[in-house]
Amino acid sequence: MLDEPIPPLYGQYSKEHTKKWAEKIKSLDGFIFVTPEYNHGLTGALKNALDYLFTEWNNKAAGFVSYGSAGGVRAVEHLRHIMGELLVADVRTQVALNLFTDFENFTKFNPNPQHENTVNQMIDQILSWTGVLKTLRS
């Protein structure tokens, strides 16, 4: 857990590790979230990390890389709703890695070469949006 049992009010952090987390996120223009899919959603740890901040996320861009038996796409669906609430502009292109085709024995990462183009498209979209959104934060 990053802080107290109840998330603090905007920017009023009492724990040093939460202050460091807030400063790190505040310093960035965009994000690529990498997440597995558990029970049709994202992990509790990622949800907790997102929930403890608010204004630090605002007006930034994000892309997603997910993995799971169905490519982790349901975790990303969940993340897109959360990003909307945090005022993060998420890009359309995402990388969905399948445990059966992009990993050997479900552990060794061996992605299909087709993902390279998708990753590059996603990064280009994130970079475009981070430039535009930075003007809102200035």
Secondary structure, 3 states (H helix, E strand, C coil): CCCCCCCCCCCCCCCHHHHHHHHHHHCCCEEEEEEECECCECCHHHHHHHHCCCCCCCCEEEEEEEEECCCCHHHHHHHHHHHHHCCEEEEEEEEEEECCCCEECCCEECCCCCHHHHHHHHHHHHHHHHHHHHHHHC
